[in-house]
Structures are given as structure tokens and as C-alpha cells.
Amino acid sequence: MASSDKSPAPTPAKGAEAAPPGQPMTMGQHVVDKGASMLQALTPVKQISQHVCTFALYSHDMCRQIETHHYVSRLNQDFLQCPVYDSDDSNASLIGIEYIISDRLFEALPQEEQKLWHSHAYEIKSGLWVNPRIPEMIGKPELENLAKTYGKFWCTWQVDRVMLGGDEGDRLPLGAPALMMSPQGVNLGKIDPELVKKRDDNYSISTEAIMESRVEIEEPEWINPQADYWKQHAKGFAIDIEKTEMKLRAPFP
């Protein structure tokens, strides 16, 4: 277990208090935001072109599974980047970031780096990865390419973390980032059917039917075993925070 699971202590979310603590926005703040949205380009944000809903598991504790919402922007054919939220609501919490790279880029990474990444083939073939409200026939060519990709997902806000007494979810992003893994068809990689049902009911979809419609998507010829490292070695990865000596520099003249 990572020390970040218990330190700092969770700040649990309860009912209507699930939102981060803080005072309501003032009229002045609304005016500034409205003016800024009219005058500033916000170019990086406007490159987001897809919404993906799927699931993720904590590398150091794969009994913990969460629904995730990825907002995808493509920098080129080999590299995508995604801010990740806990829902698609207007007040959703930004819980992390995922980078997605082609198999070509992945094979060029050092082996120690490859251990931090996960494959997407099972996630897509099983119907767990969906583009809400987009017909399958439109999205399928993209899915065929994505099935060959790898992702690295850091969770920065453990909205599901449970403290003693059963109160659930941090109301603020606390502690170190947590490395996340993708669903897989074996042992701890399987997603809780109740979690899938909740997602399916929300979007009026059937993961099972989507899986059947993706039978013809080809499996990658090669999934590098350094990815999904836990499947081969039953070991995960976690970040802990420790004090360290600062690097000093000479003062400016």
C-alpha cells in the first residue's frame, strides 16, 4: 500500500457537500470569466475533439476501480493527450491526465518507462471504452487504431478514497499522484459489473452489445509485455512523497 493512501488523511465528501469547499463565485468573478472567454483564444482547450467514457484501476490497489471521462485532443497521428474528469457534468472534478501514444512510439521507450503504461486493446474490444452518443459505425475506424495504442494515466484527485467510517471521496486533490491501469480480461483487471451497469444506464447503452459489434476489430499482433506490468509480475507502482535536499544555484547578480 502506498503511504499516500492514508497520508494526508482523506477529506470525505458527503451528499451535497461533495463539491470542493469554498465560497460561491462573486459577480465580479463571473464578469472577469465572461470577459476573458470573449477576448482570449483558449486555443489548447479548443483542440479537444472527443469525449471517451471508460474505467480505470489504481496500479497499487486494483480493487479500486473508477469510471473516467477523457477529453481527447490529438497532436498528431501518434500522440494524444487527455484531461480526465470523474463525470461529464458541468461541475465535474478534474482528476488527472492521460497521454496516449502509438505502438511505434511505445516500442522506442526505455523498458523502465514502458512499465508505467497500459495497453488499450482489451478495453476497446470489450466495449468498456465508448464515445457517448457517437454511433459505432462512425467511431470504428478510430477504434481500430486506438486498439494498438498505449496510455499513461496519472490520477491527481482520489475522488473514491475511503476513510475509516466509510465516508467516501476526497473533497480536495490531496497527496501524490496515483498511477492508473486499464481494464483487462484477467483476474484483478476485470471491471465490477455493477460499475458497468451504472454507466450503461446513464447513457442508455449496452456494453455487451458494443462488444459484439467490435468482434471484427483486429487484435494487435503484438502487445508489449512491459505494458500492463502487473499481469506478468503481480506488482504495481506507487509514488510516495519524501523530503529531499534542494538543488542550489548561485544567486543572480
N, C-alpha and C positions, 0 to 999 in steps of 0.2 A: 504493500500500500504506500502511496506517495504521502509525504507529510503534508502536502497541500490539501489533502482530503480533510484534514482536521485542524489545520492552522493556516490562516486565521479561522476562527470559529464562524460557522455559517450565519448569515443574517436571513432568517427564514421569511418566505413570502406567505401571507395568509389572505385568502379571499380577495377583497377589494384592495388590500394593501400590496398586491403582487407587483405593482409598478414601483420603480425606484423611488426612494424617499426624496422629497423636495417640495418646494412651494410652487403653486401654479404660475405659469408664464404671465408676465405683465403685458399690458397693451403696448408699451414701448418695445418690448422684445418681439412681439408679433409684427410691429411695424418694421423693425430692422430686418427681420427674416423675410418679410414680404418684399421689401425694397431690394435686398440682396439677391433674391431669386429672380427679380426682374433685370438686374444690372450685371450679375455675374454669369459666366458661361456654364459653370459646373460641368465642364467637359468630361472628366473621368467618369462621373456618375451616369452621364447620359450615354455612355458606351454600353451600359448593361442592357442586354437584349433578351435574356431568358430567365425564367423562374423555374427552378427544379426543386421538387419536394422528395426527400428520401430519408434515410435513417443513418445514425452513426453510433459507434460504441467507443467507450473510453479504452485506450490501449492498456492502461494499468488495472482496469476493473471492467471487464467486458460484460459483467452482469448489468451494468448501467447502460441503457440504450435510450436515445432521444430522437424525436422527429426533428428534421432540419430543413431549412429553406435557403437555397443557394441562389444568388442573383448573379448571373454569369455575364462577364464581358470577355470577348476574345481579342487578344493582342495580335495573334497570327494563327496559322493552322496548327501549330504545335503547342501553344500556350494559352491557357485560360486562367482567369482569377475571379474569385467569388467571395464577396462578403456573405456571411451566413447568419441567418436570423432564426429565432425559435418559432416563428409563425409568419403568416403573410398579412397580419393585421397592421393597421397604420401605426400602432404603438408597440410593434414587435421589438424585442431586445436583440441587439447586435451581439451575437455570442461567439463569433470567431471569423476565421478566414480560411479558405481552401485554395490551393494552387493545383491546377490540373495540367499535366504535360503528356505529350505523345510518347509512345513506346520508344521511338527513336531517341528522344531526349533522355528518357529514363535510363536506357542502356548505357548512356555516356556518363552517368553519375557515379561517384565513388561508391563502393559497396556499403560503407558505413552509413552513407546518406540514404541509399536505397532502402535500408531497414525502416526508415521513418515513413515510407509511403505505402499506399494500399492500391490494389487493383480495382477496376470498375466492372469487369466482365460479368461476374455473378449478379451484382447489384442491378445491372441493366437487364440481363437475360431473365431474371426472376420477377421483373415488373415492379421492384421496390423503388427504382429511380423513375419518376414521372415528371412530365411537364404539364402541370394542371391546365385543363381547358384547351390543350392543343391536341387535335386529332392525331392518333398514332401514325396514320399514313403520311402526315406532314413531317413528323419528327423522326421517323425511322431511319432515313439516310444519315442523320446526325448521330443517332444512337449506334449505328454500325461503326462509326469512327470512335465514339466515346468508349465503346466496349474494349478498345485496345489501349486506353489511357490509364495513367496512374495519378493519384491525388495525395497531397499532404495537407491535412486539416488540423489546425490548432484551435482549440476551444478556449476562449478567454473569459467566459462567463458561465459558471456551472449552475444553470437555472434549475437543475434537477437534484442538486446535492441535498441529502437528507441529514438532519442533525438528530441528536438524541431527543426522543419525544415524538418523532415522526413529522415535525414541521419540515416542509419541502421547499427547496429553491432559494438560491441566493438573490437578495434584492439589489445587490451591487456586484460588479465584477471583482472578485477577490482572489488573491493568491496567484500562483504561477499558472501559465497556460497548460492545458492538457492536450496531449496528442490523441487524435481520434482515428479509429479504424472503420473500414467499410463492412457492411454485411457480407457474410459468406455462407455457403451451404453446409457447413460442418460445425459440429459442437457449439462452442460459445458464439460463433458468428451468426447464428440464426436469430431472426428478429421475433420478438414476442407477438403472437398472432393478434392479441388484443390491441397492441400499439398500431399494427397494420390496419385492423378493422376501424379504429378510431379515425385514421387518416382517410380510409376509403369512404367512410360515411360522410366525412366532411366535404369531400369532393364528388360524391356520388359516382365512384369508380369501383372497379373490381381488380385488385392486384392479380388475382388468379387469371382473369380473362386477359389482362395485359400480358402476363407471362406467356399464355398460349399464343397470343398474336406475335410474339417475338421469337418463336421457335426457329424461324429461318435466319435470324441474325447469327452470323458465324462466330463461333468461339475463337478467340485469338490462338494462333498456332503455338504461341509461347507466352506464358506468364512467368516473369522472372521470380524465382522463389525467395529472393531477398525482400521483395514486397510481401505484405501480409506475413511479416516475420513470425508472428505468434503461431501461425498454423504449423510451422515446421519445428519451432523451438519452445513453444508454450511460455514465452517470455514477452512482456510488454515493455514500454518505455514511459518514463515519467520525469518531469522537471521538478526539482526542489530548489528552494531559494536559500543561499548561504552568503554570509559576509565574505568579502574579498578585499584585498589591498587595491587601492585605486592606482591607476597609472598616472604618474605626474609628468608635467611638462614644464619647461622654463617659462617664467612669466613674460607677457608681452612687454615690449619696451615702452 
